[in-house]
């Protein structure tokens, strides 16, 4: 049983070494030492030429914080190299005092809040935890409830705070109930989100349910919901024979109040994203973490 753990540790160490290598040294890293953060993207310059993008992303926007809270989840399960822990703590300190992001609420709930909450707890950064708590008043004002699957990572942040904050725990329970109630028999989470059929949004919901279940002790409730979602996404309609996932169907139904409206989006629905494959692997791991069986391990 030690071999898989060793393999996972080696793979994690290699990934973290790349993630936290200097983005300016030409090796494909993402760490911006001058700003104390992970950058969120590379710009395409040519057919095989890419360059780190330091200019267009605010420190609190989207993918840098998204990467950070995933590093924090990893730190819960595997030991991190000390340099990685120090750099993660540095980024949390930057995020805790940075001005509001430019991208609006999506960047707050997708990346910033779970990074501050989960990272602050796991890396012992009190200022980050305090900043996460301050953001909760913003959630109550807008959007006020979980209406967009892109915001599901807010449950991951709430789960991190729930042990010490009764208000966070109550909010976590309310939003988890909302997510569970939105699931249909095919496994889809039909919040009033016009992109609810997108693969990555299913995965965010699964991750969020698993983290919420662990914090609330709701494993028995979350497990069948996650199993339905995984069964839906691995159906022939969504997964190719070679294991590649469809990004989204050509059309689907969206609920707007009492109405069901058709949504058509045939452009780019045949694109392949490596990150979507890894999102599924993480979703299966989340299922196993709440007591799920091995039925999706080979998918």
C-alpha angles and dihedrals in degrees: 000000000000096000097071091047090051091048091049091048092051093048091047092049091051093048093048091048090056095042094051098039116113111280089212098058096077096242096111098260127151106211117113103195094185092060097032094234148098112258116230104221153010122228120230111236100172145338093303102004126101134169132197113257110225098158111056104049125075114222090249097046125114118284104036092055089039089058091046096056090047088054087052091053088051091050089058092060106029134030113258125216109260093241089056092051091050093050092047090051090049092054091048090053089052093048093048093062103027118116119255116294124257098227098070129228097336092068092046099055100029097051119353104053098046090044093053095042102041096032092045092054098043097041094038098240106152094187090057092050090049091050090050090052091051090055092059091075087056090053091054090054097043131046087353093196139027105278102143125057088214086071095054092107087074085079090058090056092045090050090056092052098039096087094062103023119061092192091055090048092052091048090048091053092049095049093043090053088051092052093047091049091052095061119105129206091269091059098254121136104227103197115152088275114128090208097050089122093063113113098230092053091057088052093051089053092051093049091048094049092050094050092045091049092053091051096044099036090243098133092127091056098041098045099070091043091053091045090054091050093049091047089052096049093047094050117115089254091064107024126055123224090257092055098258114141126227110240093218137330122261091254140359142169123270124195119227108177107299092346130092110207127190115239117201121194110153095153114103095355089128095059118120120222121191090204090061090058091052091045088060092050089053090048091054089049089051089053091052090048091061092049101274121155131243097265094113098038094096096044 
